[in-house]
């Protein structure tokens, strides 16, 4: 984790969550309101580092990235990376206390690493979900409650024991 910290200038040696949130384009709630719910929830965990990655190019992604930049400004133990590259992102995921957001990486990759995941909203609807994933609506209280559960020692221990529903022998 020290090598990762040196590379990105963020302290990956202390507890942190890895956060990726993309616009949920089919929601009735506008993307910035969705993101504000997540950011409000994250503020309830001031001791937890927050490693944010940029939103994708979906409609509204640029506005989300601007809001994320504002959130990071002046907050200790919080950073925004437009992209970490595959190796950097997966390395950050491996060491995270939890992965939070609505990215497919939370649903697909976190079971492989045994990391708790808080899956927000409906963006990943219809995908098989592993036992390390807590799904919640895009509401600050629900996100905070799910993150609190994800960070609990008992849930973290159970997350380390899951078997990915995506695993197939002889695949890369």
DAHU-V47012 format. One record per backbone hydrogen bond with DSSP energy under -1.0 kcal/mol. CO is the residue of the C=O (numbers start at 1). NH is the residue of the N-H. E is the energy in kcal/mol with one decimal. If there is no record, write none. Layout:
CO:NH:E ; CO:NH:E
//
This chain:
1:5:-2.4 ; 2:6:-2.7 ; 3:7:-2.1 ; 4:8:-2.2 ; 5:9:-2.4 ; 10:12:-1.4 ; 15:49:-2.6 ; 16:97:-3.0 ; 17:51:-2.8 ; 18:100:-2.8 ; 19:53:-2.5 ; 20:102:-1.6 ; 23:25:-1.2 ; 24:27:-1.5 ; 30:34:-2.1 ; 31:35:-2.6 ; 32:36:-2.3 ; 33:37:-1.6 ; 34:38:-1.5 ; 35:39:-2.8 ; 36:40:-2.3 ; 37:41:-1.9 ; 38:42:-2.4 ; 39:43:-1.4 ; 41:44:-1.6 ; 42:45:-1.8 ; 45:48:-1.5 ; 49:17:-2.3 ; 50:79:-2.4 ; 51:19:-3.1 ; 52:81:-2.7 ; 58:61:-2.7 ; 60:64:-2.0 ; 61:65:-2.4 ; 62:66:-1.9 ; 63:67:-2.1 ; 64:68:-2.6 ; 65:69:-2.2 ; 66:70:-1.8 ; 67:71:-2.1 ; 68:72:-2.2 ; 69:73:-1.6 ; 72:75:-2.4 ; 77:50:-2.8 ; 79:52:-3.3 ; 81:54:-1.9 ; 85:89:-2.8 ; 86:90:-2.7 ; 87:91:-2.2 ; 88:92:-2.3 ; 89:93:-2.4 ; 90:94:-2.3 ; 91:95:-1.3 ; 93:96:-1.0 ; 98:18:-2.3 ; 99:118:-2.9 ; 100:20:-2.2 ; 101:120:-3.1 ; 103:106:-1.1 ; 104:108:-3.1 ; 105:109:-1.6 ; 105:110:-1.3 ; 109:113:-1.1 ; 110:114:-1.3 ; 110:115:-1.8 ; 116:99:-2.3 ; 117:134:-3.2 ; 118:101:-2.1 ; 119:136:-2.3 ; 122:125:-2.2 ; 124:127:-1.8 ; 130:133:-1.7 ; 132:117:-2.5 ; 134:119:-2.5 ; 136:121:-2.8 ; 137:139:-2.1 ; 139:143:-2.7 ; 140:144:-2.7 ; 141:145:-2.3 ; 142:146:-2.3 ; 143:147:-2.7 ; 144:148:-2.6 ; 145:149:-2.1 ; 146:150:-2.6 ; 147:151:-2.2 ; 149:152:-1.1 ; 152:156:-2.7 ; 153:157:-2.2 ; 154:158:-2.0 ; 155:159:-2.5 ; 156:160:-1.5 ; 158:161:-1.2 ; 159:162:-1.2 ; 168:171:-1.0
//
